Amino acid sequence: QLETLEQEEQERLELRAHTVERRTHMVSHQHGMTVTKTLREGEAEPQCWSFSYGRDKIRGLLPEGASLLLLRVLACQQAVPSGLIFPAIDTEGHLCTSSY
């Protein structure tokens, strides 16, 4: 019964004089999970988006940190069970599926 309570991701790209910074913050709460995405390009004001998902939609959610852990376990076992599919959050913060 493992559950993600909170996760923070940060990505920063520096391309000559142009910088792009992306942050994703996921936090679990009583009714489900809220995902907040922040994008900042150069010196512009940051843009923010927030998405909330109910518990029924995120049951079995596999965020990026948990996915890396699962991949290591599967590599140690040298086997991937067929039909291994989980709900996940894509790079835009939307609900999608992840299959192995």
C-alpha positions as YAML, in Angstrom:
chain: A
units: angstrom
residues:
- id: 1
  name: GLN
  ca: [0.00, 0.00, 0.00]
- id: 2
  name: LEU
  ca: [2.66, 2.51, -1.00]
- id: 3
  name: GLU
  ca: [1.39, 5.97, -1.86]
- id: 4
  name: THR
  ca: [3.05, 9.15, -3.11]
- id: 5
  name: LEU
  ca: [2.37, 11.91, -0.60]
- id: 6
  name: GLU
  ca: [4.37, 14.65, -2.28]
- id: 7
  name: GLN
  ca: [6.82, 14.98, -5.16]
- id: 8
  name: GLU
  ca: [8.80, 17.91, -6.55]
- id: 9
  name: GLU
  ca: [10.54, 17.96, -9.94]
- id: 10
  name: GLN
  ca: [12.71, 20.72, -11.32]
- id: 11
  name: GLU
  ca: [14.26, 21.05, -14.76]
- id: 12
  name: ARG
  ca: [16.44, 23.92, -15.95]
- id: 13
  name: LEU
  ca: [17.77, 24.35, -19.49]
- id: 14
  name: GLU
  ca: [20.30, 27.03, -20.35]
- id: 15
  name: LEU
  ca: [20.63, 27.65, -24.06]
- id: 16
  name: ARG
  ca: [23.00, 30.57, -24.65]
- id: 17
  name: ALA
  ca: [21.14, 33.63, -23.30]
- id: 18
  name: HIS
  ca: [17.78, 31.85, -23.01]
- id: 19
  name: THR
  ca: [16.88, 29.92, -19.86]
- id: 20
  name: VAL
  ca: [13.84, 27.68, -19.45]
- id: 21
  name: GLU
  ca: [12.82, 26.49, -16.00]
- id: 22
  name: ARG
  ca: [10.06, 23.91, -15.38]
- id: 23
  name: ARG
  ca: [8.77, 22.80, -12.01]
- id: 24
  name: THR
  ca: [6.17, 20.23, -11.12]
- id: 25
  name: HIS
  ca: [4.81, 19.89, -7.61]
- id: 26
  name: MET
  ca: [2.46, 17.02, -6.76]
- id: 27
  name: VAL
  ca: [0.76, 16.80, -3.39]
- id: 28
  name: SER
  ca: [-1.71, 14.24, -2.10]
- id: 29
  name: HIS
  ca: [-4.72, 15.36, -0.09]
- id: 30
  name: GLN
  ca: [-7.91, 13.88, 1.30]
- id: 31
  name: HIS
  ca: [-9.79, 13.98, -2.01]
- id: 32
  name: GLY
  ca: [-6.96, 13.02, -4.35]
- id: 33
  name: MET
  ca: [-3.93, 14.83, -5.74]
- id: 34
  name: THR
  ca: [-3.12, 18.32, -7.01]
- id: 35
  name: VAL
  ca: [-0.43, 18.85, -9.64]
- id: 36
  name: THR
  ca: [0.99, 22.35, -10.12]
- id: 37
  name: LYS
  ca: [3.17, 23.10, -13.15]
- id: 38
  name: THR
  ca: [5.29, 26.25, -13.37]
- id: 39
  name: LEU
  ca: [7.11, 27.39, -16.53]
- id: 40
  name: ARG
  ca: [9.49, 30.31, -16.74]
- id: 41
  name: GLU
  ca: [11.23, 31.31, -19.96]
- id: 42
  name: GLY
  ca: [14.04, 33.83, -19.73]
- id: 43
  name: GLU
  ca: [13.12, 36.86, -17.66]
- id: 44
  name: ALA
  ca: [9.37, 36.54, -18.35]
- id: 45
  name: GLU
  ca: [6.88, 36.13, -15.52]
- id: 46
  name: PRO
  ca: [6.33, 32.48, -14.59]
- id: 47
  name: GLN
  ca: [3.22, 30.77, -15.94]
- id: 48
  name: CYS
  ca: [1.35, 28.40, -13.59]
- id: 49
  name: TRP
  ca: [-1.21, 25.67, -14.18]
- id: 50
  name: SER
  ca: [-2.88, 23.49, -11.61]
- id: 51
  name: PHE
  ca: [-4.75, 20.20, -12.06]
- id: 52
  name: SER
  ca: [-6.63, 18.18, -9.46]
- id: 53
  name: TYR
  ca: [-7.48, 14.51, -9.74]
- id: 54
  name: GLY
  ca: [-9.82, 12.47, -7.56]
- id: 55
  name: ARG
  ca: [-8.67, 9.38, -5.65]
- id: 56
  name: ASP
  ca: [-10.56, 7.06, -8.01]
- id: 57
  name: LYS
  ca: [-8.64, 8.35, -11.05]
- id: 58
  name: ILE
  ca: [-5.18, 8.17, -9.45]
- id: 59
  name: ARG
  ca: [-5.46, 4.80, -7.72]
- id: 60
  name: GLY
  ca: [-2.18, 3.05, -8.48]
- id: 61
  name: LEU
  ca: [-0.55, 6.30, -9.70]
- id: 62
  name: LEU
  ca: [3.07, 5.85, -10.69]
- id: 63
  name: PRO
  ca: [4.88, 9.22, -10.60]
- id: 64
  name: GLU
  ca: [8.41, 9.56, -11.97]
- id: 65
  name: GLY
  ca: [10.22, 8.72, -8.73]
- id: 66
  name: ALA
  ca: [8.19, 5.55, -8.21]
- id: 67
  name: SER
  ca: [8.65, 4.61, -11.87]
- id: 68
  name: LEU
  ca: [12.44, 4.68, -11.49]
- id: 69
  name: LEU
  ca: [12.19, 2.44, -8.43]
- id: 70
  name: LEU
  ca: [9.89, 0.00, -10.26]
- id: 71
  name: LEU
  ca: [12.28, -0.15, -13.22]
- id: 72
  name: ARG
  ca: [15.13, -1.11, -10.89]
- id: 73
  name: VAL
  ca: [13.04, -3.85, -9.27]
- id: 74
  name: LEU
  ca: [12.02, -5.22, -12.69]
- id: 75
  name: ALA
  ca: [15.66, -5.14, -13.84]
- id: 76
  name: CYS
  ca: [16.74, -7.12, -10.76]
- id: 77
  name: GLN
  ca: [14.02, -9.68, -11.43]
- id: 78
  name: GLN
  ca: [14.87, -9.68, -15.14]
- id: 79
  name: ALA
  ca: [11.18, -9.95, -15.94]
- id: 80
  name: VAL
  ca: [8.27, -7.66, -16.77]
- id: 81
  name: PRO
  ca: [4.79, -9.04, -16.09]
- id: 82
  name: SER
  ca: [2.49, -8.75, -19.10]
- id: 83
  name: GLY
  ca: [-0.16, -6.03, -18.99]
- id: 84
  name: LEU
  ca: [1.74, -3.88, -16.47]
- id: 85
  name: ILE
  ca: [-0.11, -0.55, -16.83]
- id: 86
  name: PHE
  ca: [-0.37, 2.31, -14.32]
- id: 87
  name: PRO
  ca: [-1.94, 5.76, -14.28]
- id: 88
  name: ALA
  ca: [0.77, 8.45, -14.57]
- id: 89
  name: ILE
  ca: [1.15, 12.20, -14.97]
- id: 90
  name: ASP
  ca: [2.61, 13.40, -18.30]
- id: 91
  name: THR
  ca: [5.04, 16.31, -18.75]
- id: 92
  name: GLU
  ca: [2.14, 18.75, -19.08]
- id: 93
  name: GLY
  ca: [0.55, 17.63, -15.79]
- id: 94
  name: HIS
  ca: [-2.29, 15.64, -17.37]
- id: 95
  name: LEU
  ca: [-3.35, 12.15, -16.41]
- id: 96
  name: CYS
  ca: [-2.17, 9.43, -18.81]
- id: 97
  name: THR
  ca: [-1.10, 5.77, -18.62]
- id: 98
  name: SER
  ca: [2.34, 4.23, -18.37]
- id: 99
  name: SER
  ca: [2.88, 0.70, -19.61]
- id: 100
  name: TYR
  ca: [5.89, -1.57, -19.34]
...
